[in-house]
Amino acid sequence: CHAPTNKVSAQDLLDARTSMINEVKMMADYRDDNLIRFYGVACDRPPVMILMELCAGGSLDSHLRARGKAISNTEKLIYLYETSSGMRYLHSVNCVHRDLAARNCLISKEVSTGTIEIDRHNYCRHRYRIGR
């Protein structure tokens, strides 16, 4: 057994860059009201930054914990509908979200007027195809 060197190989950097480029290309392709808007990438110097919509309402899991039983059934149904609508869109373009959870569903504005938007991280790395 040996101590970690904390060194990154050139191949690791190339693989990470390729992975980031592929993810950014996919993010740019997807447009739906229930997906966080993607504006672009700043990559002229490290660190690479992905520019996305601000969701000031925070994550759905934080909202559910904070408000608990005070959330009406109607509000819960709206959250379900908006989340499933975003997922329906992703599936319509042959993409599977690899980590759908309340922590990855963000509220676009203030909670009472915001829309649920699915975080763009953890989308599929490759689009799937059914059939021939």
C-alpha positions in Angstrom: 0.0 0.0 0.0 1.3 3.5 -0.8 0.4 7.0 0.2 -1.7 9.0 -2.2 0.3 11.5 -4.4 -2.6 13.9 -5.1 -1.3 14.0 -8.7 -3.7 13.9 -11.7 -2.6 12.4 -14.9 -2.9 14.1 -18.3 -5.3 11.3 -19.3 -7.5 12.0 -16.3 -7.6 15.7 -17.2 -8.4 14.9 -20.8 -11.2 12.5 -19.8 -12.7 15.0 -17.4 -12.6 17.7 -20.1 -14.3 15.4 -22.6 -16.9 14.4 -20.1 -17.6 18.1 -19.3 -17.9 19.0 -23.0 -20.3 16.1 -23.6 -22.5 17.1 -20.6 -22.6 20.7 -21.7 -23.6 19.8 -25.2 -26.5 17.8 -23.8 -27.5 20.5 -21.4 -27.6 23.0 -24.3 -30.0 20.7 -26.2 -32.6 20.4 -23.5 -35.3 23.1 -23.2 -38.3 22.8 -21.0 -40.2 24.9 -18.5 -39.4 22.3 -15.8 -35.7 22.1 -16.4 -33.3 24.7 -15.0 -32.3 27.0 -17.9 -28.8 26.6 -19.2 -27.1 29.9 -20.4 -23.6 28.8 -21.3 -20.1 27.9 -20.1 -17.2 30.1 -19.1 -14.1 28.2 -20.0 -11.5 30.7 -21.0 -9.5 30.0 -17.8 -9.9 27.6 -14.8 -12.1 26.9 -13.2 -14.7 26.0 -15.8 -18.1 27.5 -14.8 -21.5 26.5 -16.0 -24.0 29.4 -16.1 -27.5 28.4 -15.2 -30.7 30.0 -14.0 -30.9 31.1 -10.4 -33.6 29.2 -8.5 -34.1 31.6 -5.5 -36.8 29.3 -3.9 -34.1 26.7 -3.0 -34.4 23.0 -3.1 -37.7 21.1 -2.8 -36.3 19.0 0.0 -35.4 22.1 2.1 -38.8 23.5 1.5 -40.6 20.3 2.5 -38.5 20.1 5.7 -39.1 23.7 6.6 -42.9 23.8 6.0 -43.7 20.1 6.7 -47.4 19.6 7.3 -48.2 23.2 6.5 -47.9 22.3 2.8 -51.4 21.7 1.3 -52.3 18.7 -0.8 -52.8 21.0 -3.7 -49.3 22.4 -3.4 -47.9 18.8 -3.2 -49.8 17.9 -6.4 -48.4 20.9 -8.2 -44.9 19.8 -7.2 -45.6 16.2 -8.4 -47.1 17.5 -11.7 -44.2 19.9 -12.5 -41.5 17.3 -11.6 -43.2 14.6 -13.7 -43.6 17.1 -16.5 -39.9 17.7 -16.6 -39.2 14.0 -16.4 -41.7 13.3 -19.3 -39.7 15.8 -21.4 -36.4 14.2 -20.6 -37.8 10.8 -21.5 -39.2 12.2 -24.8 -35.7 13.1 -25.8 -34.4 9.7 -24.7 -32.6 10.9 -21.6 -32.7 9.4 -18.1 -32.0 11.6 -15.1 -29.6 9.5 -13.0 -30.3 11.1 -9.6 -33.9 12.4 -9.4 -34.5 13.4 -5.8 -36.2 16.3 -3.9 -32.7 17.8 -3.4 -32.3 18.0 -7.2 -35.7 19.7 -7.7 -35.3 23.4 -7.3 -38.0 26.1 -6.9 -37.5 28.9 -9.4 -38.8 31.9 -7.4 -40.5 32.5 -4.1 -42.1 29.3 -3.0 -45.7 30.5 -3.4 -45.2 31.5 -7.0 -42.2 29.4 -8.1 -42.1 26.5 -10.5 -40.3 23.2 -9.8 -37.3 22.8 -12.1 -35.2 19.7 -12.3 -31.4 20.3 -11.8 -29.4 19.7 -15.0 -26.6 17.8 -13.2 -26.8 14.0 -13.4 -28.6 13.9 -16.7 -27.7 10.9 -18.7 -24.2 10.8 -20.1 -25.5 9.1 -23.3 -28.9 9.2 -24.8 -30.6 5.8 -25.0 -32.4 4.4 -28.0 -35.2 1.8 -27.9 -35.6 -0.6 -30.8 -33.4 -1.0 -33.8 
